[in-house]
């Protein structure tokens, strides 16, 4: 306690040192705690599942997609024939228009087999979960809603037993999902029972694949054993129904928890590594300051030793001072983390699981305490090490009141060199992320995103039950929208490029069937209106676009993308040729190619364009109508700022059908921004940490040179008295600084190049050894070192030799 009080008095006597030390630690600790709270919630906090180690996520395996969906009949086969699972549950998307007393809203949801809550071991927050009777034929229509929807739309009112309209069907809300309910790559504002026996897709094995499975392995069974059994069932199904398993090559079985967070794990680990490096730099910075301060106090410590203080007591005194700094810095850092976590959550990508549940729990508190203890040790070790090596008796006789100057000088230089090396590693990582992001933003998506407004069309089942009603909608929408001021053209597409989602079909040539059924190629499948291609400004390379005459009474036609044309028709023109496409319940049907269009990046900017097949809206097959109701998008080309038309477009849609939700209206640039959200988030955080590290390293270099000048004032005075010019003094001091910088850069490059391989999968269009990136980093770090060295050395240039010679 005596040491604690003395440390407080000493820190009060040095307000500048105390402020810088506390601020440095607070920033380092606050950033670490804020990032760790996100990592803890998303990656480390176990999901509220029962025996999560036995839960697996099951997908069909195709040559081009290892996580493809199953059909409904396949689910029933796997469910009934497996022996190594305690149970299988099916998960599929369910997108619905929610209509009650408020504004109509499009909600994203799931169809779940009723046993899933039992398999997961989850209890609803309110009401009840699904039971086996809810999956029976002709069971009452019910639904559960998410905690988020309950809070946002219903203000946490008692809604159990209330009836709402979902897709034109009244459903009774029987429960509220727990806040941390999550499944891989699915949103779940509302969930409804699968009811497989009453689903019209119960007998369709060929064209409708929309389910993934959740399975609970029996105790002692490994995922590999479960996969082997499911694959054996798959082969048996394939022998019985060969037409329903075209392209299937196996079954993918992965741990459920890993699959939920798998897409964001590399990004979060990278950010956590960057912020940990920043904390190391902050601690090294503070250790360097503490070292200089302790060196100046060695005379005081020597007096204490002469009066009987043991060396261990002196070390404890220095550690106590470091602990006080770390404690205050930790408290302020923790408060900054509370504030920063709230801000951080606002900017996290929308697909980050459980991002809205970020909280400070016991694990975060333990992490904070560990960081504070580590900071105490790191910041206290340097002066304690110096004290252990110093001859305190020499400090009493030294005219400068300092002992062990050679050892302390080497240690301070080592700490500054380490900071420069770590700063270079962070700058190199940020530079690679920036170059990668720049490549992506310059990537040609295959269409012109400027001046495009997109509107998701969410159609109810009762208003649009069949093909005729969906086709008729175009005739109702397009004239009014086209006549709006500033609108140049309008189109509709079944799935928006870069908007998320995937839809593909098998195809082949009539005269060239695949040698093996699993080798049947697939292409992205899009249904569009005449004018969509021109509205998106997708190049029409040959042939013609769709016309109003391409209806159900005419020959089925298609547009194909240039990569597909090059693949299939390298020796002749594709226009007029025929394709067989497998998009219906029956046998593959022929379509005639009427045009070839340019490449379009449908799913991700970083993935090269693949094969695309476009079919006309007026020739849509009945099996595709449910898909069109849930995923179609209006696109409007305008010569005005796209979002300025939002109100007019919303009004026009309500004039046609007031039950269609109009909450999802975005410019195409906003859609593309969403596709880059994860990369932008990583770049922003790593960039901020890198710049902060650069500033801290530059400050440490400045402090080291300034301290060296203070200790060498008499020497500099002698040099100047003997004729040394001011420029020569400046060159000497800056030369010493640049030798440190060169050493730090060399060590930094040796570490940065292998460490860059850890983020290689997060880069696009840039090598981990990109010379331009490292050259820019070298220039940035050199410039920062130049300014820090110059401003520190400038003081030596203005020393009066007579004053310097009298310096103690």
C-alpha positions in Angstrom: 0.0 0.0 0.0 2.9 2.3 0.7 4.4 1.6 -2.7 0.9 2.2 -4.3 0.6 5.6 -2.6 4.1 6.5 -3.6 3.4 5.5 -7.2 0.4 7.8 -7.3 2.5 10.7 -6.0 5.2 10.1 -8.6 2.7 9.9 -11.4 1.1 13.2 -10.2 4.5 14.8 -10.4 4.8 13.8 -14.1 1.4 14.7 -15.6 2.8 14.6 -19.2 4.2 11.1 -18.8 1.1 9.9 -17.0 -1.2 11.3 -19.7 0.7 9.8 -22.6 1.1 6.4 -20.8 -2.5 6.1 -19.8 -3.8 7.2 -23.2 -1.5 4.8 -25.1 -2.6 1.9 -22.9 -6.2 2.9 -23.0 -6.3 2.9 -26.8 -4.5 -0.4 -27.0 -6.6 -2.1 -24.4 -9.8 -0.5 -25.6 -9.3 -1.6 -29.2 -8.4 -5.2 -28.1 -11.4 -5.5 -25.8 -13.8 -4.1 -28.4 -12.6 -6.5 -31.1 -12.4 -9.4 -28.7 -16.0 -8.9 -27.6 -17.1 -9.3 -31.2 -14.8 -12.3 -31.7 -16.0 -13.8 -28.5 -19.7 -13.5 -29.4 -19.3 -14.7 -33.0 -16.6 -17.3 -32.7 -16.0 -18.3 -29.2 -19.3 -18.2 -27.4 -20.9 -21.6 -27.7 -24.3 -21.7 -29.4 -27.2 -22.6 -27.2 -27.3 -26.1 -28.7 -27.4 -29.3 -26.8 -24.2 -31.3 -27.4 -23.0 -29.0 -30.2 -20.1 -31.3 -31.0 -22.5 -33.9 -32.4 -24.5 -31.5 -34.6 -23.6 -31.4 -38.3 -24.6 -29.5 -41.4 -25.3 -31.6 -44.4 -25.3 -30.6 -48.1 -25.3 -32.2 -51.5 -22.0 -32.2 -53.3 -21.7 -31.2 -56.9 -18.5 -30.7 -59.0 -19.1 -26.9 -59.0 -20.8 -26.6 -55.6 -19.9 -28.7 -52.5 -22.8 -27.2 -50.5 -25.7 -27.7 -52.9 -29.3 -28.3 -51.7 -31.3 -31.5 -51.7 -34.9 -32.2 -53.0 -37.8 -32.9 -50.7 -38.0 -36.6 -51.6 -34.3 -36.9 -50.9 -34.8 -35.6 -47.4 -37.5 -38.1 -46.7 -35.2 -40.9 -48.0 -32.2 -39.9 -45.9 -34.4 -39.3 -42.8 -36.0 -42.7 -43.0 -32.9 -44.8 -44.0 -30.1 -43.5 -41.8 -29.1 -45.5 -38.6 -26.1 -43.4 -37.3 -28.1 -40.2 -36.5 -30.4 -39.5 -33.7 -32.4 -37.5 -36.2 -32.3 -35.4 -39.4 -34.1 -32.1 -39.8 -34.5 -30.1 -43.1 -33.9 -26.4 -43.5 -35.1 -24.4 -46.5 -35.8 -20.8 -47.3 -39.2 -19.2 -46.8 -39.7 -15.6 -48.0 -43.0 -14.1 -47.2 -45.0 -10.9 -47.3 -46.1 -10.1 -43.7 -49.3 -8.2 -43.5 -51.0 -7.2 -40.3 -52.2 -3.9 -38.9 -48.9 -2.2 -39.8 -47.1 -1.6 -43.1 -46.7 -4.7 -45.3 -43.1 -6.0 -44.9 -41.0 -8.6 -46.7 -39.6 -11.0 -44.2 -36.8 -13.6 -44.7 -37.5 -16.9 -43.1 -37.1 -20.6 -43.0 -39.1 -23.8 -43.5 -38.1 -26.2 -40.8 -39.0 -29.8 -40.2 -40.7 -29.9 -36.8 -38.1 -32.0 -35.1 -35.3 -29.4 -35.5 -35.8 -27.8 -32.1 -35.6 -31.1 -30.4 -32.4 -31.9 -32.4 -30.8 -28.6 -31.6 -31.9 -28.7 -28.0 -33.4 -25.2 -28.2 -36.3 -23.7 -26.2 -38.3 -20.8 -27.6 -38.1 -17.5 -25.7 -41.9 -17.2 -25.7 -44.6 -19.7 -26.4 -43.9 -23.1 -27.8 -41.6 -24.7 -30.4 -42.8 -26.9 -33.3 -43.9 -30.5 -32.4 -44.4 -33.5 -34.7 -48.1 -32.9 -35.2 -47.2 -29.5 -36.9 -45.6 -31.4 -39.8 -48.5 -33.7 -40.4 -50.7 -33.4 -43.5 -53.4 -30.8 -43.1 -51.9 -29.5 -39.8 -53.0 -26.0 -38.7 -50.9 -23.2 -40.3 -48.6 -21.8 -37.6 -45.4 -19.8 -37.4 -42.7 -18.6 -35.0 -41.0 -15.2 -35.3 -37.5 -14.1 -34.4 -36.6 -12.1 -31.4 -35.5 -9.3 -33.7 -38.8 -9.1 -35.5 -40.7 -9.3 -32.2 -38.7 -6.4 -30.8 -38.8 -4.3 -33.9 -42.3 -4.7 -35.2 -44.3 -5.7 -32.1 -42.3 -3.9 -29.4 -42.1 -7.1 -27.4 -45.9 -7.3 -26.9 -47.7 -10.5 -26.1 -48.4 -11.9 -29.6 -48.7 -15.6 -28.8 -51.9 -16.8 -30.5 -52.2 -13.7 -32.8 -52.9 -14.4 -36.4 -50.9 -12.7 -39.2 -51.0 -12.9 -42.9 -48.0 -14.6 -44.5 -48.1 -14.8 -48.3 -51.8 -14.4 -48.2 -52.3 -17.2 -45.7 -53.3 -16.6 -42.1 -50.9 -18.2 -39.7 -51.0 -18.2 -35.9 -47.8 -17.2 -34.1 -47.1 -19.9 -31.5 -43.6 -18.8 -30.3 -40.7 -16.4 -30.4 -37.2 -17.7 -31.3 -34.4 -17.3 -28.8 -32.1 -14.2 -29.6 -29.1 -16.3 -30.6 -31.0 -18.7 -32.9 -28.8 -19.1 -36.0 -28.3 -21.4 -38.9 -25.7 -21.3 -41.7 -26.3 -18.5 -44.3 -29.9 -18.1 -43.5 -32.0 -15.3 -42.1 -34.9 -16.2 -39.9 -37.3 -13.4 -39.2 -40.1 -16.0 -39.4 -40.1 -19.9 -39.5 -42.9 -22.2 -40.5 -43.2 -26.0 -40.4 -41.9 -27.9 -43.5 -45.0 -30.2 -43.6 -43.3 -32.5 -46.3 -46.3 -34.7 -47.0 -48.5 -31.8 -47.9 -45.9 -30.0 -50.0 -46.6 -30.1 -53.8 -42.8 -30.7 -54.3 -43.0 -34.0 -52.4 -42.6 -36.1 -55.6 -40.3 -33.8 -57.5 -36.7 -35.1 -57.6 -35.3 -33.4 -60.7 -35.8 -29.6 -60.8 -36.5 -28.4 -57.2 -33.7 -28.6 -54.8 -34.1 -26.3 -51.8 -33.2 -28.1 -48.6 -30.1 -28.6 -46.4 -30.1 -30.9 -43.4 -29.2 -30.6 -39.7 -28.2 -33.9 -38.2 -27.3 -35.1 -34.7 -24.9 -37.9 -34.7 -25.3 -40.7 -32.2 -22.9 -40.7 -29.3 -19.5 -42.1 -30.4 -20.2 -41.6 -34.1 -17.8 -39.4 -36.1 -18.8 -37.0 -38.9 -16.8 -39.2 -41.3 -18.8 -42.3 -40.3 -22.0 -40.3 -40.7 -20.9 -39.1 -44.1 -20.1 -42.6 -45.3 -23.6 -43.8 -44.4 -25.3 -40.9 -46.1 -23.2 -41.4 -49.2 -24.2 -45.1 -49.3 -27.9 -43.9 -49.1 -27.2 -41.4 -51.9 -25.8 -44.2 -54.2 -28.9 -46.3 -53.4 -31.2 -43.4 -54.3 -29.2 -42.8 -57.5 -29.7 -46.4 -58.6 -33.5 -46.2 -58.0 -34.0 -42.6 -59.3 -31.1 -41.8 -61.7 -32.8 -38.8 -63.2 -33.1 -37.1 -59.8 -29.4 -37.2 -59.0 -27.8 -35.7 -62.1 -24.4 -34.2 -61.2 -24.4 -35.4 -57.5 -21.0 -36.6 -56.5 -21.4 -37.0 -52.8 -22.5 -35.6 -49.5 -20.8 -32.8 -47.5 -21.0 -33.2 -43.7 -19.5 -30.4 -41.5 -19.8 -29.4 -37.9 -22.8 -27.1 -37.5 -21.0 -24.4 -35.4 -18.1 -24.2 -37.8 -20.5 -23.8 -40.8 -22.4 -21.0 -39.1 -19.3 -18.9 -38.6 -17.0 -20.3 -41.3 -17.3 -17.5 -43.8 -16.3 -14.8 -41.3 -13.7 -16.7 -39.2 -10.6 -15.7 -41.3 -11.7 -12.0 -41.3 -12.2 -11.9 -37.5 -9.0 -13.7 -36.8 -7.0 -11.3 -39.0 -8.5 -8.3 -37.3 -7.8 -9.8 -33.8 -4.2 -10.4 -34.9 -3.9 -6.8 -36.1 -5.3 -5.4 -32.9 -3.0 -7.6 -30.8 0.0 -6.3 -32.7 -1.2 -2.8 -32.0 -1.3 -3.6 -28.2 2.2 -4.9 -28.4 3.3 -1.7 -30.0 1.5 0.3 -27.3 3.1 -1.7 -24.5 6.6 -1.5 -26.1 6.1 2.3 -26.4 5.1 2.6 -22.8 8.0 0.3 -21.8 10.4 2.6 -23.6 9.0 5.6 -21.8 9.1 3.8 -18.4 12.7 2.7 -19.1 13.8 6.3 -19.8 12.0 7.5 -16.7 13.4 4.8 -14.5 16.9 5.5 -15.7 16.6 9.1 -14.7 15.5 8.0 -11.2 18.4 5.6 -10.5 20.0 8.1 -8.2 16.9 8.1 -6.1 16.7 4.3 -6.2 20.4 4.1 -5.2 19.7 6.3 -2.1 16.9 4.0 -1.1 19.3 1.0 -1.5 21.9 2.8 0.6 19.3 3.3 3.3 18.6 -0.4 3.4 16.0 -1.1 0.7 16.5 -4.6 -0.9 16.7 -4.8 -4.7 13.5 -6.9 -4.7 11.7 -4.0 -2.9 12.9 -1.6 -5.6 11.7 -3.8 -8.4 8.3 -4.1 -6.6 8.2 -0.3 -6.5 8.6 0.0 -10.2 6.1 -2.8 -10.9 3.6 -1.1 -8.6 3.9 2.1 -10.7 3.4 0.0 -13.9 0.4 -1.7 -12.3 -1.2 1.7 -11.5 -0.7 2.9 -15.1 -2.1 -0.4 -16.4 -5.1 -0.3 -14.0 -6.0 3.2 -15.0 -5.4 2.5 -18.7 -7.5 -0.7 -18.4 -10.4 1.1 -16.8 -10.4 3.8 -19.4 -9.8 1.3 -22.2 -12.7 -0.8 -20.9 -15.0 2.3 -21.0 -13.8 3.0 -24.5 -14.5 -0.6 -25.5 -18.1 -0.3 -24.3 -18.5 2.7 -26.4 -16.5 1.3 -29.3 -18.4 -2.0 -29.4 -21.7 -0.3 -30.0 -20.2 1.7 -32.8 -18.4 -1.4 -34.2 -21.7 -3.3 -34.4 -23.2 -0.6 -36.6 -20.6 -1.2 -39.2 -20.2 -5.0 -39.1 -21.4 -6.8 -42.3 -25.0 -7.8 -42.3 -24.1 -11.5 -42.6 -22.0 -11.6 -39.4 -23.8 -14.1 -37.2 -25.0 -12.9 -33.8 -23.5 -9.5 -34.4 -26.4 -7.8 -32.6 -25.8 -10.0 -29.5 -22.3 -8.6 -28.8 -22.1 -8.2 -25.0 -19.4 -7.9 -22.3 -19.5 -11.3 -20.5 -17.2 -13.1 -18.1 -14.9 -14.2 -20.8 -14.4 -10.6 -22.0 -13.8 -9.5 -18.4 -11.2 -12.2 -18.0 -9.6 -11.2 -21.3 -9.5 -7.6 -20.1 -7.8 -8.6 -16.8 -5.3 -10.7 -18.7 -4.4 -7.8 -21.0 -4.0 -5.5 -18.0 -1.7 -8.0 -16.3 0.3 -8.5 -19.5 0.6 -4.7 -19.9 1.9 -4.4 -16.3 4.5 -7.1 -16.9 5.6 -5.8 -20.3 5.8 -2.1 -19.1 7.4 -3.1 -15.8 9.9 -5.6 -17.0 12.1 -3.1 -18.9 12.9 -0.8 -15.9 13.1 -3.8 -13.6 15.6 -5.5 -15.9 17.6 -2.3 -16.0 17.6 -2.1 -12.2 18.7 -5.7 -11.8 21.8 -5.0 -14.0 22.7 -1.6 -12.8 25.4 -0.9 -10.1 23.4 1.3 -7.8 26.6 2.4 -6.0 27.8 3.9 -9.2 24.6 5.9 -9.5 25.5 7.7 -6.2 28.9 8.7 -7.6 27.9 9.4 -11.2 27.6 13.0 -12.0 24.6 12.3 -14.2 22.6 10.4 -11.7 22.3 7.5 -14.1 23.8 4.1 -14.2 23.9 1.3 -16.7 23.6 3.7 -19.6 24.9 1.2 -22.1 22.4 -1.5 -21.2 19.4 0.9 -21.0 20.3 2.5 -24.4 20.5 -0.9 -26.1 17.1 -1.9 -24.5 15.4 1.3 -25.6 16.7 0.9 -29.1 15.5 -2.7 -29.2 12.0 -1.7 -28.1 11.8 1.1 -30.8 13.1 -1.3 -33.4 10.4 -3.9 -32.4 7.7 -1.2 -32.7 8.9 -0.2 -36.2 9.0 -3.8 -37.3 5.4 -4.5 -36.0 4.2 -1.2 -37.6 5.6 -2.4 -40.9 3.8 -5.7 -40.6 0.5 -3.9 -40.0 1.1 -1.4 -42.8 1.9 -4.2 -45.2 -1.3 -6.1 -44.3 -3.4 -2.9 -44.6 -1.7 -2.1 -47.9 -2.4 -5.6 -49.3 -6.1 -5.3 -48.2 -6.3 -1.8 -49.8 -4.8 -3.0 -53.1 -7.1 -6.0 -53.1 -10.1 -3.8 -52.4 -9.1 -1.3 -55.1 -8.8 -4.2 -57.6 -12.3 -5.3 -56.7 -13.9 -1.9 -57.0 -12.3 -1.5 -60.5 -13.5 -5.0 -61.5 -16.0 -5.0 -64.4 -19.2 -6.7 -63.2 -20.5 -7.0 -66.7 -23.1 -4.3 -66.4 -23.3 -0.5 -65.7 -24.3 0.0 -62.1 -24.5 3.8 -62.3 -28.0 5.2 -62.5 -29.7 1.9 -61.6 -32.5 1.6 -59.0 -33.5 -1.9 -57.8 -36.7 -3.0 -56.1 -37.4 -6.4 -54.7 -40.8 -7.7 -55.8 -42.3 -9.9 -53.1 -45.6 -11.3 -54.4 -48.2 -13.1 -52.3 -49.4 -16.6 -53.2 -53.1 -15.7 -53.2 -52.7 -12.7 -55.6 -50.2 -14.4 -57.9 -51.0 -18.2 -57.8 -50.0 -19.1 -61.4 -48.0 -18.2 -64.5 -50.7 -16.0 -66.0 -51.0 -13.8 -63.0 -47.2 -13.4 -62.7 -46.8 -12.6 -66.4 -49.8 -10.2 -66.2 -47.9 -8.3 -63.5 -45.4 -7.1 -66.0 -48.1 -5.5 -68.1 -49.4 -3.7 -65.0 -46.0 -2.5 -63.7 -43.9 -1.4 -66.7 -46.1 1.3 -68.4 -46.4 3.4 -65.2 -42.8 3.0 -64.1 -41.4 3.7 -67.6 -43.4 7.0 -67.7 -41.9 8.3 -64.4 -39.7 11.4 -64.9 -36.1 10.5 -65.4 -36.7 6.8 -66.0 -35.1 5.6 -69.3 -35.9 1.9 -69.2 -37.2 -0.8 -66.9 -36.6 -4.5 -66.6 -37.3 -7.4 -64.3 -35.0 -10.3 -63.3 -35.6 -13.4 -61.2 -32.3 -12.9 -59.2 -30.3 -9.7 -59.0 -26.6 -9.9 -59.8 -24.4 -9.6 -56.7 -27.6 -9.4 -54.6 -27.0 -12.8 -52.9 -28.7 -16.0 -53.7 -27.9 -18.7 -56.3 -30.0 -20.5 -58.9 -28.6 -22.9 -61.5 -29.8 -25.6 -63.9 -28.3 -28.6 -65.8 -27.9 -28.2 -69.5 -26.5 -30.1 -72.4 -26.5 -30.2 -76.2 -28.9 -32.5 -78.0 -26.2 -34.1 -80.1 -23.6 -34.2 -77.3 -24.9 -35.7 -74.1 -22.4 -36.0 -71.2 -20.6 -39.3 -71.0 -21.5 -39.5 -67.3 -24.6 -38.1 -65.6 -22.5 -36.5 -62.8 -20.6 -34.6 -65.5 -23.7 -32.8 -66.7 -22.7 -29.1 -66.7 -24.7 -26.4 -64.8 -25.3 -22.7 -65.6 -26.8 -19.8 -63.7 -30.5 -19.6 -64.4 -32.2 -16.2 -64.8 -35.7 -15.3 -66.0 -35.9 -11.8 -67.4 -38.3 -9.4 -69.2 -37.6 -7.8 -72.6 -35.5 -4.8 -71.9 -33.7 -6.1 -68.9 -30.4 -6.7 -70.8 -30.5 -3.1 -72.2 -31.5 -1.6 -68.8 -28.5 -3.3 -67.2 -26.4 -2.4 -70.2 -25.2 -5.9 -70.6 -23.6 -6.1 -74.0 -25.6 -7.9 -76.7 -22.7 -9.6 -78.6 -24.7 -11.3 -81.3 -28.3 -12.2 -82.2 -31.3 -10.4 -80.6 -32.7 -9.6 -77.3 -36.0 -11.0 -76.0 -39.2 -9.5 -77.5 -42.8 -9.2 -76.3 -43.7 -11.9 -78.9 -41.6 -14.5 -77.0 -44.5 -15.9 -75.1 -45.9 -19.3 -74.1 -47.3 -19.9 -77.6 -44.0 -19.4 -79.4 -40.8 -21.5 -79.6 -38.9 -21.5 -76.3 -35.9 -19.3 -76.6 -32.9 -18.4 -74.5 -29.9 -16.0 -74.3 -26.6 -17.4 -73.3 -23.4 -15.7 -71.9 -20.2 -15.4 -73.9 -18.3 -18.0 -71.8 -21.0 -20.6 -72.5 -21.0 -19.7 -76.2 -17.2 -20.2 -76.3 -17.4 -23.5 -74.5 -20.2 -25.0 -76.6 -19.9 -23.4 -80.0 -16.3 -22.5 -80.6 -16.6 -23.8 -84.2 -19.9 -22.2 -85.2 -22.3 -19.4 -84.4 -24.5 -20.2 -81.3 -27.5 -18.2 -82.7 -30.1 -20.6 -83.9 -28.6 -23.6 -82.1 -30.5 -25.6 -79.5 -29.9 -26.4 -75.8 -31.5 -28.9 -73.5 -32.2 -27.4 -70.1 -33.4 -29.3 -67.1 -35.7 -26.8 -65.3 -39.0 -28.7 -65.2 -40.4 -31.7 -63.5 -40.2 -33.7 -66.7 -37.4 -34.5 -69.2 -35.0 -31.8 -70.2 -36.7 -29.4 -72.7 -35.2 -27.8 -75.8 -34.7 -24.0 -76.1 -33.4 -22.1 -79.1 -30.6 -19.7 -78.6 -31.5 -16.3 -80.1 -28.6 -14.2 -78.8 -25.3 -14.1 -76.9 -24.7 -11.5 -74.1 -21.6 -10.4 -72.2 -20.1 -11.9 -69.1 -21.8 -11.0 -65.8 -20.5 -11.6 -62.3 -23.7 -12.9 -60.8 -22.6 -13.9 -57.3 -19.3 -12.3 -56.3 -17.0 -9.7 -57.8 -14.0 -11.8 -56.9 -15.3 -14.9 -58.8 -14.8 -15.0 -62.5 -18.0 -15.1 -64.7 -19.4 -18.6 -65.3 -22.1 -19.8 -67.6 -25.4 -17.9 -67.7 -28.7 -18.9 -69.4 -31.5 -16.3 -69.6 -35.1 -17.2 -70.3 -37.9 -14.9 -71.2 -40.4 -13.9 -68.5 -43.5 -14.6 -70.7 -42.3 -18.2 -71.3 -41.8 -19.0 -67.6 -42.7 -22.6 -66.7 -45.2 -23.3 -63.9 -42.5 -24.8 -61.7 -40.6 -21.5 -61.6 -43.6 -19.4 -60.5 -43.0 -19.9 -56.7 -39.4 -18.8 -57.2 -40.4 -15.7 -59.2 -42.8 -14.7 -56.4 -40.1 -14.6 -53.8 -36.9 -13.4 -55.6 -37.8 -11.1 -58.5 -36.3 -7.6 -58.8 -37.3 -4.5 -60.7 -34.4 -2.6 -62.2 -34.9 1.0 -63.4 -32.3 2.9 -65.5 -32.5 6.6 -64.7 -30.7 9.8 -65.6 -31.3 11.1 -62.0 -29.8 10.1 -58.7 -31.5 6.6 -58.3 -32.7 7.0 -54.7 -34.5 10.3 -55.6 -37.1 8.1 -57.4 -37.8 6.0 -54.3 -41.0 7.7 -53.3 -42.4 7.8 -56.8 -41.6 4.1 -57.4 -43.1 3.1 -54.1 -46.3 5.1 -55.0 -46.5 3.4 -58.4 -46.1 -0.1 -56.9 -48.8 0.6 -54.4 -51.2 1.8 -57.1 -50.8 -1.5 -58.8 -50.9 -3.7 -55.7 -50.9 -2.2 -52.1 -50.0 -5.6 -50.6 -46.6 -5.7 -52.2 -43.9 -4.5 -49.6 -41.8 -1.6 -50.7 -39.2 -1.6 -48.0 -36.3 -3.1 -50.0 -35.4 -0.3 -52.5 -31.7 0.2 -53.2 -29.5 1.7 -55.8 -27.3 -0.9 -57.6 -24.2 0.7 -56.2 -25.6 0.0 -52.7 -26.1 -3.6 -53.7 -22.5 -3.8 -54.9 -21.4 -2.1 -51.7 -23.2 -4.9 -49.7 -21.3 -7.5 -51.7 -18.0 -5.9 -50.6 -19.1 -5.3 -46.9 -16.9 -7.9 -45.3 -13.8 -6.7 -47.2 -14.5 -3.1 -46.5 -14.9 -3.9 -42.8 -11.6 -5.7 -42.6 -9.8 -3.0 -44.6 -11.2 -0.2 -42.4 -10.2 -1.8 -39.1 -6.8 -3.1 -40.2 -6.1 0.3 -41.8 -7.0 2.2 -38.6 -4.8 -0.1 -36.6 -1.9 0.3 -39.0 -2.0 4.1 -39.0 -2.2 4.1 -35.2 0.8 1.8 -35.1 2.7 4.0 -37.5 2.0 7.1 -35.3 3.0 5.2 -32.1 6.2 3.9 -33.7 7.1 7.4 -34.9 6.4 8.9 -31.5 8.7 6.2 -29.9 11.5 7.1 -32.4 11.0 10.8 -31.6 11.1 10.1 -27.8 14.3 7.9 -28.2 16.2 10.5 -30.2 15.0 13.4 -28.0 16.1 11.5 -24.9 19.4 10.7 -26.4 20.0 14.4 -27.2 19.1 15.2 -23.5 21.7 12.6 -22.3 24.3 13.8 -24.8 23.9 17.5 -24.4 27.4 18.0 -23.0 28.9 15.8 -25.8 27.1 17.9 -28.4 28.4 21.1 -26.8 32.0 19.8 -27.0 31.6 18.9 -30.7 30.2 22.3 -31.5 32.9 24.0 -29.5 35.5 22.1 -31.5 34.0 23.3 -34.8 31.2 20.9 -35.7 28.6 22.6 -37.8 24.9 22.4 -37.0 24.2 20.5 -40.2 26.8 17.9 -39.2 25.1 17.5 -35.8 21.7 17.1 -37.6 23.2 14.4 -40.0 24.8 12.5 -37.1 21.6 12.3 -35.1 19.3 11.6 -38.0 21.8 9.0 -39.2 21.5 7.2 -35.9 17.7 7.3 -36.2 17.8 5.9 -39.7 20.0 3.0 -38.7 17.3 2.1 -36.2 14.6 2.5 -38.9 16.6 0.3 -41.4 17.0 -2.4 -38.8 13.2 -2.3 -37.9 12.3 -2.4 -41.6 14.5 -5.3 -42.3 13.0 -7.3 -39.4 9.5 -6.1 -40.4 9.9 -7.3 -44.0 11.3 -10.7 -42.8 8.1 -11.1 -40.7 5.6 -9.4 -43.0 6.2 -11.6 -46.1 5.5 -15.0 -44.4 2.7 -13.6 -42.3 1.1 -12.2 -45.5 0.5 -15.8 -46.6 -2.0 -16.1 -43.7 -4.3 -13.6 -45.4 -3.8 -14.8 -48.9 -7.3 -16.2 -49.2 -8.7 -12.8 -48.3 -6.9 -11.0 -51.2 -7.9 -10.6 -54.8 -5.8 -9.5 -57.7 -2.7 -8.9 -55.7 0.2 -11.2 -54.6 1.2 -11.5 -51.0 4.6 -10.4 -52.2 3.3 -7.4 -54.2 6.3 -5.1 -54.7 4.3 -1.9 -55.1 2.6 -2.5 -51.7 5.9 -3.0 -49.9 7.5 0.0 -51.8 4.6 2.2 -50.6 4.9 0.9 -47.0 8.7 1.5 -47.1 8.1 5.1 -48.3 5.4 5.7 -45.7 7.4 4.4 -42.8 10.6 6.2 -44.0 8.7 9.5 -44.2 7.3 9.1 -40.7 10.7 8.3 -39.4 12.2 11.2 -41.3 9.8 13.7 -39.7 10.1 12.1 -36.2 13.9 12.2 -36.4 14.1 15.7 -37.9 11.8 17.3 -35.3 13.7 15.5 -32.5 17.1 16.4 -33.9 16.2 20.0 -34.6 16.7 20.8 -30.9 20.3 19.8 -31.1 20.9 22.3 -33.9 19.9 25.2 -31.8 22.0 24.4 -28.7 24.3 27.1 -27.4 27.7 25.5 -27.0 28.4 27.4 -23.8 25.1 26.3 -22.2 25.7 22.8 -23.4 29.2 22.6 -21.8 27.8 23.7 -18.4 25.0 21.0 -18.7 25.1 18.6 -15.6 
